[in-house]
Amino acid sequence: MKVSDILRSKGHEVATVAPTATVTEALARLADAGVGALVVSSTGETPEGIVSERDIVRHLARSGPGVLDGPVSAIMTADVVTCSPDDTVGDLMARMTERRIRHLPVVADGRLDGIISIGDVVKVRVRELEEERHHLESYITHPR
């Protein structure tokens, strides 16, 4: 299965935040959108960074509550790992595992096209395994 297939079923919406927004504003956006990460983008069209709940917690632990009043750009990951609509679930699993990340913005023709979370990948993989099990059971119980 490809990223484009996942986006076809889950949608292309991406929760974003401006790099100049405060970390407190980012926390509110995370809560409102019900997501674990926001793509940082001035335009909402191209990724400049990504900020996750984990990033915020780590910076709070390191720097204290003053970080909440600072800009998202101060704590975001600027080296954004992305994927394309043509990438496969296997590609995503490898990239997420290797980089120890949970969210991959989807970029097509230089523009944000969606976001894939580890939850999306697990859901697809479980569905694939269930289908495979069904086919194997059918083969065993109804040989040709």
Backbone as a chain_set.jsonl record, in Angstrom:
{"seq": "MKVSDILRSKGHEVATVAPTATVTEALARLADAGVGALVVSSTGETPEGIVSERDIVRHLARSGPGVLDGPVSAIMTADVVTCSPDDTVGDLMARMTERRIRHLPVVADGRLDGIISIGDVVKVRVRELEEERHHLESYITHPR", "coords": {"N": [[0.843, -1.176, 0.0], [0.445, 2.257, -0.694], [1.39, 5.629, 0.305], [-0.344, 7.475, -0.87], [-2.686, 5.966, -1.023], [-3.352, 5.689, 1.674], [-3.811, 8.371, 2.344], [-5.992, 8.855, 0.74], [-8.04, 7.611, 2.115], [-7.88, 8.684, 4.74], [-7.649, 11.416, 4.454], [-6.343, 14.685, 3.525], [-5.726, 16.69, 5.243], [-3.656, 18.823, 7.177], [-2.417, 19.723, 10.25], [-1.129, 22.768, 11.1], [1.293, 25.189, 12.274], [2.45, 28.489, 12.758], [5.891, 29.536, 12.575], [6.409, 31.676, 14.2], [4.514, 31.602, 16.157], [3.672, 31.214, 19.623], [4.904, 28.738, 21.94], [2.932, 28.029, 23.724], [0.652, 28.655, 22.209], [0.983, 26.731, 20.25], [0.601, 24.419, 21.768], [-2.117, 24.704, 22.365], [-3.159, 24.482, 19.79], [-2.392, 21.847, 19.147], [-3.994, 20.466, 20.982], [-6.598, 21.286, 20.18], [-6.703, 20.259, 17.579], [-6.351, 17.622, 18.086], [-4.026, 16.103, 17.724], [-0.633, 14.776, 17.633], [1.531, 16.141, 16.688], [2.633, 19.075, 14.963], [2.994, 20.546, 11.793], [5.354, 22.93, 11.081], [4.919, 25.935, 9.54], [5.052, 28.839, 7.625], [3.351, 29.522, 5.584], [1.54, 27.475, 5.4], [1.748, 25.756, 3.374], [4.299, 24.761, 2.746], [6.682, 22.783, 4.455], [8.548, 23.99, 7.195], [9.5, 23.099, 9.471], [8.929, 20.823, 12.229], [6.963, 20.205, 15.076], [6.49, 18.462, 18.033], [4.52, 16.933, 20.673], [6.329, 15.667, 22.327], [8.684, 17.154, 21.799], [8.032, 19.578, 23.011], [7.684, 18.828, 25.71], [10.271, 17.91, 26.336], [11.781, 20.278, 26.019], [10.583, 21.858, 27.964], [11.351, 20.447, 30.265], [14.108, 20.816, 30.149], [14.471, 23.638, 29.995], [12.543, 24.922, 31.506], [9.399, 26.584, 32.458], [9.439, 29.004, 31.039], [9.881, 28.549, 28.393], [7.43, 28.271, 27.215], [6.492, 30.754, 26.471], [8.078, 31.438, 24.386], [8.981, 31.383, 20.841], [7.754, 28.924, 18.512], [9.641, 28.265, 16.629], [12.012, 28.135, 18.037], [12.087, 25.682, 19.263], [11.405, 23.752, 17.455], [11.93, 20.943, 15.219], [14.043, 21.429, 12.699], [15.085, 20.048, 10.557], [13.242, 18.445, 8.675], [11.887, 15.292, 8.224], [10.425, 13.832, 5.518], [7.85, 12.306, 3.457], [6.725, 10.859, 0.331], [3.799, 10.755, -1.806], [4.08, 8.4, -3.262], [5.569, 6.654, -1.744], [5.855, 3.538, 0.037], [4.129, 1.599, 2.602], [6.011, -0.012, 3.813], [8.348, 1.494, 3.298], [7.803, 3.71, 4.923], [7.672, 2.539, 7.485], [10.326, 1.71, 7.814], [11.703, 4.183, 7.668], [10.556, 5.611, 9.826], [11.274, 3.978, 11.98], [14.093, 3.92, 11.797], [14.754, 6.65, 12.111], [13.489, 7.189, 14.466], [10.974, 8.496, 14.734], [7.581, 9.729, 14.763], [5.829, 10.945, 13.065], [5.282, 11.823, 9.695], [5.382, 14.304, 7.425], [3.69, 14.592, 4.325], [4.897, 15.322, 1.219], [4.298, 16.676, -1.886], [5.25, 17.673, -5.027], [6.669, 19.78, -3.848], [4.898, 20.806, -1.999], [2.838, 20.651, 0.969], [0.938, 17.746, 1.404], [-0.364, 16.139, 3.104], [-0.251, 14.214, 6.165], [1.357, 11.54, 7.781], [0.981, 9.369, 10.446], [2.479, 7.272, 12.988], [0.452, 5.745, 13.974], [-1.304, 5.59, 11.794], [0.23, 4.016, 10.077], [0.483, 1.63, 11.55], [-2.21, 0.853, 11.671], [-2.788, 0.313, 8.946], [-0.947, -1.728, 8.487], [-1.855, -3.736, 10.275], [-4.341, -4.264, 9.118], [-3.477, -5.311, 6.657], [-2.193, -7.643, 7.556], [-4.361, -9.005, 8.679], [-5.894, -9.488, 6.387], [-4.131, -11.161, 5.007], [-4.05, -13.347, 6.785], [-6.716, -14.167, 6.579], [-6.776, -15.0, 3.89], [-4.949, -17.131, 3.995], [-6.242, -18.856, 5.807], [-8.518, -19.424, 4.303], [-7.364, -20.735, 2.164], [-6.387, -23.011, 3.422], [-8.71, -24.216, 4.452], [-10.296, -24.504, 2.203], [-9.004, -25.968, -0.089], [-7.701, -25.863, -3.445]], "CA": [[0.0, 0.0, 0.0], [1.19, 3.508, -0.811], [0.954, 6.792, 1.073], [-1.507, 8.059, -1.545], [-3.846, 5.16, -0.636], [-3.684, 6.051, 3.058], [-4.384, 9.72, 2.333], [-7.308, 8.791, 0.111], [-9.029, 7.233, 3.123], [-7.843, 9.513, 5.953], [-7.724, 12.825, 4.108], [-5.096, 15.405, 3.281], [-5.606, 17.808, 6.18], [-2.44, 18.891, 7.974], [-2.441, 20.751, 11.285], [0.103, 23.552, 11.019], [1.474, 26.322, 13.177], [3.471, 29.412, 12.254], [7.113, 29.498, 13.388], [6.387, 32.797, 15.142], [3.538, 31.34, 17.219], [4.309, 30.8, 20.879], [4.764, 27.323, 22.268], [1.602, 27.912, 24.326], [-0.295, 28.603, 21.097], [1.152, 25.42, 19.618], [-0.07, 23.452, 22.649], [-3.562, 24.848, 22.148], [-3.448, 23.941, 18.448], [-2.299, 20.389, 19.274], [-5.194, 20.001, 21.696], [-7.773, 21.525, 19.334], [-6.678, 19.365, 16.417], [-6.294, 16.246, 18.55], [-2.884, 15.459, 17.075], [0.578, 14.743, 18.431], [2.576, 16.967, 16.08], [2.215, 20.118, 14.022], [3.982, 20.979, 10.808], [5.63, 24.359, 11.221], [4.894, 26.512, 8.197], [4.575, 30.229, 7.544], [2.314, 29.628, 4.562], [0.627, 26.337, 5.431], [1.944, 24.995, 2.141], [5.601, 24.108, 2.723], [7.173, 22.564, 5.822], [9.79, 24.634, 7.644], [9.886, 22.355, 10.657], [7.86, 20.046, 12.852], [7.033, 20.265, 16.535], [5.641, 17.426, 18.614], [4.325, 16.993, 22.121], [7.618, 15.267, 22.909], [9.602, 18.299, 21.724], [7.628, 20.564, 24.012], [7.983, 18.279, 27.038], [11.73, 17.899, 26.52], [12.256, 21.639, 26.218], [10.096, 22.278, 29.283], [12.205, 19.817, 31.271], [15.442, 21.417, 30.052], [14.535, 25.095, 30.126], [11.53, 25.439, 32.417], [8.156, 27.098, 31.873], [9.663, 30.168, 30.181], [9.854, 28.103, 26.988], [6.053, 28.392, 26.719], [6.291, 32.089, 25.901], [8.973, 31.598, 23.247], [8.433, 30.983, 19.543], [7.853, 27.528, 18.107], [10.889, 28.098, 15.866], [13.113, 27.881, 18.956], [12.089, 24.287, 19.722], [11.009, 22.83, 16.379], [12.936, 20.209, 14.471], [14.107, 22.106, 11.402], [15.419, 19.052, 9.539], [12.006, 17.672, 8.6], [11.892, 14.075, 7.427], [9.135, 13.777, 4.836], [7.636, 11.191, 2.539], [5.982, 11.245, -0.864], [2.612, 9.928, -2.023], [4.457, 7.127, -3.872], [6.24, 5.781, -0.779], [5.047, 2.416, 0.521], [4.067, 1.435, 4.054], [7.321, -0.524, 4.198], [9.263, 2.643, 3.311], [7.49, 4.525, 6.094], [8.069, 1.809, 8.691], [11.787, 1.769, 7.897], [12.109, 5.565, 7.953], [10.137, 5.963, 11.187], [12.077, 3.2, 12.917], [15.478, 4.378, 11.717], [14.871, 8.029, 12.619], [12.782, 7.268, 15.758], [9.977, 9.557, 14.611], [6.208, 9.236, 14.745], [5.024, 11.702, 12.094], [5.95, 12.164, 8.443], [4.613, 15.122, 6.486], [3.697, 14.131, 2.939], [5.179, 16.452, 0.338], [4.15, 16.387, -3.323], [5.573, 18.867, -5.817], [7.136, 20.836, -2.955], [3.824, 21.32, -1.136], [2.235, 19.714, 1.918], [-0.187, 17.009, 0.831], [-0.948, 15.358, 4.175], [0.701, 13.78, 7.181], [1.172, 10.149, 8.161], [1.462, 9.094, 11.796], [2.778, 5.873, 13.253], [-0.852, 5.095, 14.123], [-1.8, 5.287, 10.445], [1.031, 2.909, 9.557], [0.093, 0.417, 12.284], [-3.565, 0.494, 11.235], [-2.673, -0.296, 7.615], [-0.22, -2.997, 8.604], [-2.756, -4.704, 10.914], [-5.331, -4.637, 8.102], [-2.794, -6.191, 5.707], [-1.976, -8.942, 8.202], [-5.666, -9.661, 8.799], [-6.244, -9.991, 5.05], [-3.256, -12.297, 4.73], [-4.544, -14.449, 7.612], [-7.967, -14.62, 5.971], [-6.434, -15.743, 2.671], [-4.319, -18.391, 4.388], [-7.286, -19.72, 6.363], [-9.353, -19.846, 3.187], [-6.583, -21.701, 1.389], [-6.291, -24.242, 4.206], [-10.027, -24.851, 4.584], [-10.884, -24.727, 0.885], [-7.922, -26.107, -1.072], [-8.143, -25.888, -4.835]], "C": [[0.891, 1.243, 0.0], [0.595, 4.6, 0.073], [-0.293, 7.411, 0.448], [-2.785, 7.291, -1.2], [-4.3, 5.505, 0.777], [-4.365, 7.415, 3.084], [-5.77, 9.743, 1.708], [-8.385, 8.45, 1.148], [-9.027, 8.164, 4.333], [-7.967, 11.007, 5.674], [-6.361, 13.476, 4.044], [-4.863, 16.549, 4.265], [-4.33, 17.698, 7.004], [-2.603, 20.025, 8.981], [-1.094, 21.458, 11.268], [0.113, 24.641, 12.079], [2.58, 27.188, 12.585], [4.711, 29.349, 13.143], [7.166, 30.613, 14.431], [5.37, 32.615, 16.259], [4.278, 30.941, 18.487], [4.086, 29.305, 21.096], [3.405, 27.083, 22.929], [0.523, 27.839, 23.246], [-0.21, 27.263, 20.379], [0.47, 24.336, 20.454], [-1.581, 23.504, 22.468], [-3.962, 24.257, 20.803], [-3.381, 22.413, 18.454], [-3.567, 19.828, 19.91], [-6.447, 20.152, 20.839], [-7.856, 20.54, 18.175], [-6.659, 17.892, 16.821], [-5.173, 15.446, 17.904], [-1.664, 15.528, 17.985], [1.708, 15.581, 17.883], [1.948, 17.96, 15.11], [3.348, 20.375, 13.037], [4.124, 22.484, 10.975], [5.769, 24.938, 9.821], [4.347, 27.925, 8.251], [3.379, 30.352, 6.626], [1.238, 28.548, 4.663], [0.78, 25.436, 4.22], [3.267, 24.251, 2.074], [6.112, 23.937, 4.153], [8.503, 23.274, 6.082], [10.348, 23.909, 8.858], [8.722, 21.513, 11.115], [8.058, 20.136, 14.359], [6.024, 19.264, 17.094], [5.46, 17.679, 20.106], [5.624, 16.656, 22.834], [8.616, 16.419, 22.909], [9.299, 19.3, 22.829], [7.984, 20.079, 25.414], [9.483, 18.307, 27.311], [12.282, 19.305, 26.763], [11.774, 22.215, 27.543], [10.995, 21.718, 30.377], [13.583, 20.468, 31.311], [15.466, 22.888, 30.464], [13.514, 25.698, 31.076], [10.367, 26.082, 31.685], [8.312, 28.328, 30.985], [9.612, 29.813, 28.7], [8.461, 28.285, 26.38], [5.771, 29.738, 26.059], [7.166, 32.347, 24.671], [8.333, 31.114, 21.964], [8.642, 29.485, 19.277], [9.177, 27.287, 17.383], [12.078, 27.773, 16.76], [13.186, 26.417, 19.382], [11.775, 23.273, 18.631], [12.208, 22.058, 15.85], [12.938, 20.799, 13.067], [14.411, 21.138, 10.256], [14.25, 18.069, 9.438], [12.189, 16.462, 7.689], [10.497, 13.958, 6.832], [9.015, 12.483, 4.034], [6.849, 11.711, 1.347], [4.761, 10.342, -1.009], [2.932, 8.553, -2.604], [5.19, 6.183, -2.929], [5.285, 4.69, -0.308], [5.04, 2.394, 2.049], [5.398, 0.889, 4.571], [8.372, 0.575, 4.267], [9.068, 3.467, 4.581], [7.943, 3.849, 7.377], [9.581, 1.898, 8.876], [12.253, 3.17, 8.305], [11.77, 5.956, 9.387], [10.98, 5.229, 12.231], [13.51, 3.714, 12.96], [15.665, 5.739, 12.366], [14.218, 8.232, 13.988], [11.8, 8.443, 15.779], [8.589, 8.947, 14.462], [5.319, 9.911, 13.715], [5.862, 12.045, 10.877], [5.031, 13.039, 7.594], [4.763, 14.547, 5.075], [3.884, 15.365, 2.067], [5.103, 15.969, -1.108], [4.361, 17.689, -4.078], [5.937, 20.055, -4.928], [6.103, 21.383, -1.993], [3.301, 20.234, -0.213], [1.013, 19.06, 1.295], [-0.907, 16.163, 1.877], [0.106, 15.069, 5.215], [0.335, 12.349, 7.564], [1.764, 9.964, 9.555], [1.772, 7.607, 11.936], [1.473, 5.094, 13.436], [-1.46, 4.721, 12.78], [-1.083, 4.074, 9.875], [0.633, 1.6, 10.228], [-1.284, -0.061, 11.838], [-3.542, -0.22, 9.882], [-2.02, -1.663, 7.719], [-1.082, -4.082, 9.241], [-3.798, -5.186, 9.906], [-4.708, -5.591, 7.07], [-2.594, -7.588, 6.299], [-3.281, -9.716, 8.368], [-6.111, -10.238, 7.451], [-5.41, -11.216, 4.687], [-3.712, -13.532, 5.515], [-5.811, -15.034, 7.015], [-7.688, -15.467, 4.729], [-5.811, -17.102, 3.0], [-5.346, -19.371, 4.962], [-8.186, -20.262, 5.256], [-8.643, -20.912, 2.357], [-6.538, -23.058, 2.111], [-7.633, -24.967, 4.247], [-10.691, -25.174, 3.256], [-9.78, -24.879, -0.177], [-8.478, -26.257, -2.478], [-7.885, -27.223, -5.455]], "O": [[1.955, 1.262, 0.62], [-0.546, 4.505, 0.525], [-1.202, 7.827, 1.166], [-3.854, 7.892, -1.094], [-5.498, 5.601, 1.042], [-5.375, 7.597, 3.763], [-6.621, 10.546, 2.092], [-9.51, 8.944, 1.065], [-10.088, 8.411, 4.905], [-8.346, 11.777, 6.557], [-5.356, 12.897, 4.454], [-3.895, 17.296, 4.124], [-3.97, 16.618, 7.471], [-2.895, 21.159, 8.601], [-0.047, 20.825, 11.406], [-0.907, 24.963, 12.688], [3.527, 26.68, 11.984], [4.59, 29.131, 14.349], [7.883, 30.505, 15.426], [5.36, 33.393, 17.213], [5.38, 30.394, 18.427], [3.192, 28.7, 20.504], [2.792, 26.038, 22.713], [-0.415, 27.05, 23.358], [-1.229, 26.723, 19.949], [-0.166, 23.436, 19.905], [-2.243, 22.467, 22.423], [-4.998, 23.6, 20.697], [-4.218, 21.755, 17.835], [-4.135, 18.845, 19.435], [-7.27, 19.238, 20.781], [-8.932, 20.051, 17.832], [-6.92, 17.016, 15.996], [-5.338, 14.271, 17.579], [-1.662, 16.249, 18.983], [2.743, 15.725, 18.534], [0.891, 17.718, 14.527], [4.518, 20.415, 13.417], [3.134, 23.216, 11.008], [6.604, 24.506, 9.026], [3.302, 28.175, 8.851], [2.495, 31.178, 6.85], [0.158, 28.684, 4.087], [0.035, 24.469, 4.055], [3.357, 23.214, 1.416], [5.986, 24.85, 4.97], [9.447, 23.171, 5.299], [11.511, 24.079, 9.224], [7.666, 21.486, 10.483], [9.187, 20.142, 14.85], [4.865, 19.228, 16.682], [6.139, 18.508, 20.711], [5.976, 17.289, 23.83], [9.315, 16.64, 23.898], [10.204, 19.802, 23.495], [8.526, 20.84, 26.216], [9.911, 18.687, 28.401], [13.149, 19.496, 27.616], [12.493, 22.987, 28.178], [11.361, 22.432, 31.31], [14.157, 20.65, 32.385], [16.36, 23.329, 31.186], [13.615, 26.876, 31.417], [10.34, 26.125, 30.455], [7.388, 28.661, 30.242], [9.335, 30.666, 27.857], [8.33, 28.435, 25.166], [4.908, 29.841, 25.188], [7.005, 33.363, 23.995], [7.264, 30.504, 21.989], [9.595, 28.879, 19.767], [9.768, 26.215, 17.514], [13.057, 27.194, 16.29], [14.241, 25.957, 19.819], [11.869, 22.067, 18.857], [13.354, 22.474, 16.017], [11.956, 20.682, 12.334], [14.031, 21.39, 9.112], [14.273, 16.998, 10.043], [12.594, 16.593, 6.534], [9.503, 13.982, 7.557], [9.95, 11.687, 3.951], [6.37, 12.845, 1.344], [4.702, 9.277, -0.395], [2.135, 7.627, -2.455], [5.414, 5.023, -3.275], [4.071, 4.886, -0.26], [5.833, 3.075, 2.699], [5.859, 1.282, 5.643], [9.194, 0.594, 5.184], [10.034, 3.87, 5.229], [8.524, 4.489, 8.253], [10.057, 2.137, 9.986], [13.099, 3.316, 9.186], [12.587, 6.558, 10.082], [11.352, 5.809, 13.251], [14.071, 3.919, 14.036], [16.635, 5.954, 13.093], [14.36, 9.29, 14.601], [11.793, 9.26, 16.7], [8.448, 7.785, 14.079], [4.178, 9.495, 13.512], [7.0, 12.497, 10.998], [4.01, 12.563, 7.098], [5.835, 14.077, 4.694], [3.127, 16.331, 2.165], [5.749, 14.996, -1.497], [3.712, 18.694, -3.787], [5.562, 21.192, -5.214], [6.386, 22.32, -1.247], [3.315, 19.051, -0.554], [0.156, 19.738, 0.727], [-1.931, 15.545, 1.586], [1.214, 15.603, 5.164], [-0.841, 11.997, 7.659], [2.903, 10.353, 9.813], [1.373, 6.794, 11.102], [1.4, 3.915, 13.089], [-2.064, 3.657, 12.642], [-1.707, 3.206, 9.263], [0.466, 0.58, 9.559], [-1.493, -1.259, 11.649], [-4.204, -1.242, 9.703], [-2.48, -2.632, 7.115], [-1.05, -5.23, 8.798], [-4.102, -6.377, 9.846], [-5.341, -6.564, 6.661], [-2.804, -8.592, 5.619], [-3.306, -10.937, 8.217], [-6.641, -11.348, 7.39], [-5.923, -12.186, 4.129], [-3.754, -14.635, 4.97], [-5.967, -16.253, 6.95], [-8.293, -16.523, 4.541], [-6.117, -18.103, 2.351], [-5.326, -20.561, 4.648], [-8.568, -21.432, 5.28], [-9.264, -21.874, 1.905], [-6.639, -24.112, 1.481], [-7.688, -26.188, 4.096], [-11.566, -26.038, 3.199], [-9.637, -24.027, -1.053], [-9.6, -26.726, -2.666], [-8.195, -27.428, -6.628]]}, "num_chains": 1, "name": "protein.A"}
